[in-house]
Amino acid sequence: MHYKTNRQNHDFQIAYFLAGSCHTPDGAYALMCDLYEDRDNAIRSFEASKLREQAKIVRAHRLINSPDEAEQLEGKADLVEIEAMKETVQRNLDAAIAERATIKKCMDRLEPLRKYAHLSLPEAHQAAQQEEWKLELMKRAENYLLSQNGIPADHFATMRLHPDFKDAILPKINSLVDLLASGNRAGMIELMLPDAEFSVPKLMAS
């Protein structure tokens, strides 16, 4: 479902489709850092929006006190518009605060699992890239093999560029191809199951 209801992402989306789509705690943490910053900036910007709204109210009252009838009507229209949006603005703020809290909870759950927590955040985000991309490319290969019985040439070319192609990615592909050729789809699916030790939805439920 694509409805927003005052939020950028609902808790389910954050746990399953955003953080849950990452393959390592460090990768998920990096994504949560991005989401947290976005929601935090939105909340911090609310105060500036309130000040601009107050300025608009002051100008509206000036227009209402004008001898020009058109300006009076314009000032009244501004006040009606501000009042009409008041509840929506408050709901947006409340939703942003709730969303930020969910993201922070996710970050707190991930923190003890991070491999690169000893590094600064920029360094940690960089360090997580190789493993995160390795696992992402392997997952895409799994999806292609299971749904199309083959890996597109452009994706295979991308996998070959990864430094872990020979030692990790290719052996995984060969294992999947062998299982697929033998008709052992159950074995293939078992090989595709994510690491039970890292599940964002389970972390969020704890």
N, C-alpha and C positions, 0 to 999 in steps of 0.2 A: 504494500500500500504506500502511496506517495504523498499522503496528506501530511501537513506540517503542524497544524494547530499550534501556532505561535512558537514552534521550536525549529531549529535547524535539523536536529536528529533526536528521535525518541530513544529511550533507554534500550529498547530491544535492538534498534539499529546500531547503537554504539557497541553493545556487547557482542552481537552476532555478525554484523556485516561490515563494521569498521575495525575496531580492535580485534574482533574475532576472525577477520580475514587475514590478519598478520600471522606470521609463522614463528616468530620469536618474541619473548617478552620485551626485548629491547626495541624491536620494530614496532610493536603495539604501543609501547611507551612513547616512542617518538611521534607516532600519529596522534596520541592523546595530547601531547604537548602542543601540537598545532591546533587541535580542536579547543583546548583550554584557552589558549591565547586569543582565539577568535571570539569565544563567548565572553571572556574577561574584558576584552576591548569593547564589546557591545554593551556590557554592563557599565563600564567606566564612562562610556560615551553618553549614557543616559542622563547624567547630571548636566552635561553641556546642552543636551536636547531640552531639558527642563528650563534652563536659563533662556534659551532661544524662544521657548514657548511663552515665558513670562514677558519677554520683550515684545512678542507678537500681541500679547494681551494689552500691554501698555499702548502700543500703536493703535490697536483696535478701539480702545476707549477714546483716544484722541480723534479718531475718525468719527466716532459716534457723536462727539461734542462739536463736530464741524458744522458750519451753517449749510454746507452742501449736502443735499439729500442723498445723492449717490454715494458720497463718502460715508454717510451715516449707515446706509444699507450694507456697504462693504465691511465696515467695522463690525456690525452685528453678525454678518455672515462668517467673519473670522472667528468670533466668539462661539458661534454655533458649531463650527467645524472643530474647534479645539475641544469643546465639550463632548462632541460626538466620538472623538478619537480617544478620549481619556481612558475608558475602560480597556480598549484594545492595547493602548500603550502600556498600561499596567500589567495586562496579561502577558505581553511580550517580555516585559522585565522579569516578571515572576518565572516565566518559562526559561528564560536565559539563566537565571540564578539556579533553577532546579537542574538544568542541563549541565551547567558548570559543576555542580555538586556531584552529579553522576560521573562526569569525566574525572574529577579529582578522586573519587572513590576507586575508579578503575586504575588510575595512576598509583594510588596507594597499594592496591593489591598486586600490581606488577612490580613495584619497586624491589621487593626482596628477591625476585627471580631474575633481575637484570644482570647480565654478564659484564656489562661495561659501566656499571654504576659508579665505579671509582674514577671515571673520566668526567671531564666537563661535559655539559649537555651537547654542545656542537661536536666535540670529539666522539662522544658516545653514539650520536646519530650517524656519524660517518662510519664508525667501526662496525655498526650493525648491518650496514648495507650488503656486504658480501654474503653473509649467511642468509639474510632475508631474501635476497635476489635468487640465491641458489635454490632455496625451498620454493619460492614462487614459480621459478621456471620448471621445477620438477612437478609442481601441482598442475601447471598448465599442460605439461606433457601427459600427465595422467588423464586429465579431462579430454584431451584430444584423442588419446588411444582408446579410452573407454567409449567415447561418443562417435568417433569417426574412424577408428582403427588405423590411424596414421597421424603423424605430426607434420603440419605444414612446413614447407621449406624455409619460409622467413622466420618462423619460430625456432626451427632447428638451428638456423644460422645464428640467431641471438644466443641460444644455449651454448653454442661452440665458443662464443666470445668470453664466457664466464671462466674464471681461473680454476673452478672446481669441476669443469665439464668432464675431464677424463677420469678423475678419482671418485666423483660422487654422482654427477648427473647421468652420465652415460651408463654406469652399472645399474642405476635405478631403472632407466629406460629399458635396458636389456632384460632385466628381471620381469618387468611388466609385459614386454613383448613375448617372452617365453610363456608366461602364464596365459596370455591372450591366445597364443597359438595353440596351447594345449586345451583350450576351452575352459580353463579353470578361472572363471570370472569371480567366483567366491574368494579364491586366493588372491586375485588381483585387487579386489575391493578391500580385503584385509590388509594388503600391503599399502593401500592408499590411506588407511585410517590415520588421523592425526595423532601426535604424541599425547598420550593420556595425561602426562604431567603438566601440560600447558593448555588450558582451556579457559579462555576469558569468561564465557558464560558461567562456568563453574566457580571461577574466582569471584565473580560479581555476586553470586548467590550465597557465598560463604559469609 
